[in-house]
């Protein structure tokens, strides 16, 4: 299998949506893959689709072509296999398009939570550095002229405060760069997500994101006609959170002991009692996939709200810190100057 970077959630969503359109139009899959390939200019995406097109033309299933390309996640490949086995490949591809579109939105929300405070922090760093290395030296010259001596003891507080704050900000900037670089590696990603999952401030949000992702995947599985135990097992493939993974395993155990899906999800604490009861009614009426889709959308809204709240908290903290830092430095600088001006007057 070719080793390459996987497609983004947005690219996968577009691929699934276009494949579903091809199948809905009655176009054979081998012709459809060729049509999709021709839409792209030369590049990584076209190279991958060319490989898929070639394998499908040679008689391979779409599942095999996608898996061997190395550009698609395991969960998606398994769902395509389910669709080909059950004859519901069009429905599966449409559901997968919605699933990865939703995942893309969540990732964009997370990026916005990270990017704006990072830009704000960089702005804060620039302001503090300008004060310490440009403005303070100017005041130092003024202080020497007014004082008429080389005694800078009254001015040393401002200099010391500025240098300490500058050093701390520089260390934080280095830490941010290291974290961003590490996040791109598998080991770094595991370490950082593990920290967020266990952090006092972020563990609930991390759990909520994982549960929302799991429920969304389960909705796709159920819509594809997959049996409950197998659906939960395969949906667990999208979960990296160890705590949520343990709950998924508990749910599988409960289902294996003849528990209903809604009861198993409730006892495993993957959904709350209210949603569990609604799902129980859906099992009786036969529209479980629709209810799971609605529950997934509700979780997505909750995640978006929590991310927005977290972003506001971070922004407020940074603004307050900036005001404190700048105020402390300026106060330390201005106090001796005011004393000297007062004495002259």
ABEGO torsion letter per residue (X at the ends): XBBBBBBBAAAAAAAAAAAAAAAAAGBBAAAAAAAAAAABBBEAAAAAAAAAAAAAAAGBBAAAAAAAAGABBAAAAAAAAAAAAAGAAAAAAAAAAAAAAAAAAAAAAAAAAAAAAAAAAAAAAAAAAAAAAAAAAAAAAAAAAAAGBABAAAAAAAAAAAAAAAAAAAAAAAAAAAAAAAAABAAAAAAAAAAAAABAAAAAAAAAAAAAAAAAAAAAAAAAGBBAAAAAAAAAAABABAAAAAAAAAAAAAAAAGBBAAAAAAAAGABBAAAAAAAAAAAAAGAAAAAAAAAAAAAAAAAAAAAAAAAAAAAAAAAAAAAAAAAAAAAAAAAAAAAAAAAAX
